[in-house]
Amino acid sequence: MLAHPPRPPLLERLPPFARELLTWCVVAGFALLQFAALLSGSDDADPRVLPLAGAAVAMALPLAWARRYPLPVLAVVLAALAVGGSPEQLWPLILAADVLVCVIAATRSGVTTAAVTLAVVEGVWQVSLWPHALVPGFLALTALLAGSVLLAWLAGTAIRQRREYGEAVRVHAVTAERLRIARDVHDMVAHSIGSIAIQAGAGRRVIDTRPDQARDALDAIEITSRETLKGLRQMLGVLRRPDPPPTGLADLDRVTSTAVAAGVQVDVRWQGERRPLPDAVDQSAFRIVQEAVTNVVRHADAARCRVSIGYAGSELSVEIVDDGRGDSAREGMGYGIAGMRERVALLNGHFTAGSRPEGGFRVAARLPIS
């Protein structure tokens, strides 16, 4: 069953007409606020209400498109500030400019936008109050205006960086999951197909002279094919579940039985006191053994293979040794060795693989348990 997708933000869940209505309510509220500021700052004892109301509506109207076109709307707001008169009457526009700076910084760098906004706001403030702008009280207001623009830019930048970080984490998680699935599919299919190929070759060579051995080879091919299909079905089922049960060392008999059917005797040795392992360690140890034994069956021309699993303190050791050719070219063959090395590196463990001086090939890994 597929997991439910995450719910969108509250505003995105509203129908389009509701979002439009909310936008115009905000514009109307800003118009009322701007009208009050113009009315309180008027020097006329009997101010004309209608022109002030018209001016307030004209100043508020561009904000209806602020969400879609924040940069042009900010330019209109700054122009209104530059030609509109005293900042005491236009302080709602200064707040609107700060909000727009925050919105723009949330989608792009916004450094230039913040600098231009700061220059316009401070310029209007200084020109309108000169020469009183240098009075200590007015200097504090100057710093407050500059701080409001800076805080708006910092808030927008923090929102943008948080969103970019979340997207980067999501992409990394998706990539890691794809690599994990690719490794698991490779381990399963390569192990089974290699065994099938060996059994088919052996059966072809003896089908005329030793039909009993050929029949045994066909039986092994049938069993391995069925197990592979079963494993692929299980993997597809696992991918459909949000919390899949991991494959671990408890399934090691399946690997050894397949190798034995392919003509390689596998000796499994357990060292130390066996105890529960973290899922990641248990699964990685199993995949390392599976891939190493697959390489023995396919490439080593070996008769015997020894698998050693050791529990020692806070570390799990895995070693696979064979008595085959020990060809050093196997280290770079396909994705097997690279996949094992990646698994160990993800767990901050230690991995080695190479030919032995006495003959054969050795794969060893040490995985931290805690």
N, C-alpha and C positions, 0 to 999 in steps of 0.2 A: 504494500500500500504506500502510495506516495505521501510524503509529509505535506502538510498544508503550507502554502507560501506565507511569508511574513506579511503582516498587515501594513499597508502604506501609512504615512503620517496622517494626522487628523484632517488637515486641510485638503489632502488629496482624496480622502474618503468622501468629502462633500460633493454633491452633484454640481455641475458647472454653473447652473443658475444661482445656487447658494453661494458659491465662491464669488461670483460677480456681485451679488447683493452685499456680501460682506465687504468687498472692495469699495463699493460706493458708500457704504455706511462709514468706513474709515475716512473717505474723502469728505463726507459731510461733517463728520466730527472735527476734522482738521480745519475745514472752512469756518465752523463756529468758533474754534479756538483762535484762528487768525483774525476773525472779525472782532472778537473781544479784545485782542491785543491792539488792533488798529483803533478801536473805539476808546480804549483807556489811554492810548498815547496821543490822541488828538488834542491839539492846543485850542481848538475852536470850542467856545462855551456851548454852542448849539450845533454839534457836528451833524452833517448830513448823513443820515444812516444809509440811504440807498447806495450812494457811491462807495461807501466803505464796504457794504455787503457785497457789491459787485466786484470790488478789488479782492476781497477775501476769497470769493468763489473762483475768480480767475487764477489766483495763486494756488488754490487747492486742486483745481481741475487736472493739471498734468500728473498728479500723483496717482490717478486712476490707471496709468500705464507704467507705473514704476516697476512692477514685477516683471513685465516683458522687456521694457527698454529702460533699465535703471540709469545708464550713462547719459542718454539724451535728456531724460527727466532731470537728472542732477544738473546738467548744463542750464536748463531752463530755470531751476531753483536758484542757482548761483547768479544768473543774470538778473532775476527778480531782486535778489539781495543787493546786487551792485547798483541798481537804479531805483530801488524801492523807497529808500529813505532811511530813517533812523533804525538801528538794530533793536532799540527798545520796542519798536512796533512790529519788527519782523523776526522776533526770537523764535516763533514756531517754524519759520523757514530754516533757521539754523538747526533746529532739532531734526527737521526733515532731511536736511543735507547730511547730518551725521548718520541717520538711518540708511540713506542711500549709499554712503561710503561703506558702511558695514555690509550691505547687500552686494556691492560690487566686489569688495575684498573677499567675500565668501565664494566667489566664482573665478577670480583671477588675482593677480598680484595686488593691483590697486594702489601701488605706491605713488604713482603720478597723480592719480585721482585724489588721493588724500592730500598730497602736497598742494595741488591747485585749490582744493576746497579750503584748506588752512589759509592759503594766501588771500583768497577772496574774503573769507570771514574776518580775518584779522585786518585786512585792508579797509573793509567797510567800517569796522569798529574804530580803527585808528583815525580815519578821515572824519567820521561823524562826531568824534569826541575831542578832536585836537583843538587846543593844546592840553586839555585836561586828561588825555590818555596816559600821561606819565605820573599822575597822582597815584599814591600807593593803593588806594581802594580800587581804582580803575585798572591798575596793573594786575591785581588779583583776578579781576574779571577777564582780563586778556589771557592770563594763564589758564583760567577755567575754560575759555573757548578753545584754546589750543589743545588742552587736555581732552575735551570732549571729542574732537576730531581724531586725536591719537587713539583714544579708547575705542571709538567706533571702528577704526582700521584694525586694531589688534583683535577685537571681537570677531570681525569678519575673517581675518586671517586664521584665527584659531578654529573657526567652523570649517573653513576650506581644508586646512591641514588635517583635521580630524576625519573629514570625509575622504580625503586622499589616502590617509593611513588605513582607514577601514576597507577601502577598495583594494589597496595593495595587499592587505592581509587576506581578503577574500580570494584574490587571484592566486596568491601563494598557496592557500589551502586547496584550491581547485587543482593547481598544478601538482602539488604533492599527492593528492588523491589519485590523479591520473597516472602518475608514476608508480604509485603503489599497486594500482590495478594492473598496469602493464607488467610489473615485475611478477605479480601473482599469476597472471595468465601465462607469461613466459615460463615460469617455473613449472606450472602444471602441464602445459602442453608439451614443452620440450622434453620433460621427463617421460611422459607417456609415449609420445611419437618416437623418441629415441629407442625405447624398449620395443615398440612395435616393429620398427625398421630392423632391429637386430634379429628379432624372432622371425620375421618374414625372410630375411636373408638366410638364416639357418635352416628354415623349412624348405626353401628353394633348393639348397645344396643337397639335402638328404631325402627329398621327396621320392626319388626313384629307388634309392638303395636302402633307406631306413624309413619306411612309411610310419612306423610308430613314433619316431622322434618328430617327424613332420606333423603328425597329428597333435603331439604335445605342443609344438610351436604354435599351431593354429589355435589350440585351446588358450594358450597364454595371450595370443593376440586378441582373442575374443574377450577374455577377462579384463585385459588392460583397456581395451576400447570401451567396454561397459563402465569401468571405473572412471575413465576420463569423461565420458558423457555425464555420469552421475556427478562428478566433481564440477563440471561446467554448469550443470543445472543448479547445484548448490551455490556456486559463486554468483550466478544470476539472481538467485533468491536472496543471497546476502546483500547484493547491491540494491535490492528493493526494500530492505529493512533498514530503519534508521540506526539500530544498534545490533550489528551483525556479530554472531559468536565467532571468535578468532580460531584459526587453525593453529595447533601447537604440537609440542613434542609427544603428546598422547597419541597422535596419528602416525608416529614413526614406523609402526609395523607395516603400514600401507606402502611406504617407500621401500623398505627392505624386501618385502614380498615381491614387488615388481622387479627389483634388481635380481633377486634370486631366480625369478622366472626367466630373466634374460641371460642367465648363466654366470652371474657374479655372486659369490658367497659373501654375505655381509655379516660381520661380527659387531654387535652393538654392546658397548660397555658403559655402564653407569658408575660414576665415581662420586663419592660424597653422599650426604643425606639429601634425598630428593624432597623438594618442597615446592609450594606454589610459586609461580613466576608472574611478573607483570605481563599483561597481554602482549605488549609490543615485543618484549624480550622473547617470550615463548614462541610467538609467531615467526619472528626473525630467525631464531635458532632452527626451527623446523624448515624454513625455506632455504637456509644455508645448507643444511644436511641434504635436503631434496635436490638442490642444484648440484652440489658436489658429487653426490652419488650418480646423478644423471650424467655428469661429465665422465665419471669412471666407466659407466656402462657404454657410453657412446664413443669415447676417445682413447681410453687408457689401454685397451686390450688387456685388461687385468682379470685375474682369476679370483682374487680376494680383495676385500675392502674392510677396513676397521673404522667404526664410528665410535668416538669417545665423547661422552657428555659428562662434564665434571662440575659439581657444586662446591665452591670454595669461598666461604665468607660472603662478601658482597659482589661476587663475580661468577658468571657462568662461562665455562670454557667448552668450546666445540672443536673437535678435531676429526678430520676425515683423511685417512691414509690408505693408499692402494699399492699393489705390487706390480703395476703396469709399466709402460714405457717411460713414464716420467718426462714426457716431451715438454720442454719449456715453452713451446709455441702455444700450448693450451692456455697460457696466462692471458693471451690477448684474443682468444677465440670467442666470437659471438658476444653476447651480453651477459653470460653467466657470471664470470669473475667480477665484471664491473657491477652487476646487480648485487652480488654478495657484499662487495666493498661499500656500496652505497647504503645498504641496510645497516651494516656495522657502524658506518660513519654517522648515520642519523641517531644512533644510540650512544655516541661518544665512546665506542669501543675500539678494539685493535684487531686488524685483519692482516693475515699473511697467506700467500699462496705461491707455491713453486715446487720445482723438482727437488727430490731428496738425493743426497750424495750416495746413499746405499741403493738407490733405485726407487722408482715409483714417484708419486706425486702427493703433496701434502697441502691441505687447506685447514687453516686454524683461525679461530676467532675467539676473542674474549669480550663478553658483554657485561657491563655493570648492571647489577640487579637493583640497586637502590641508589 
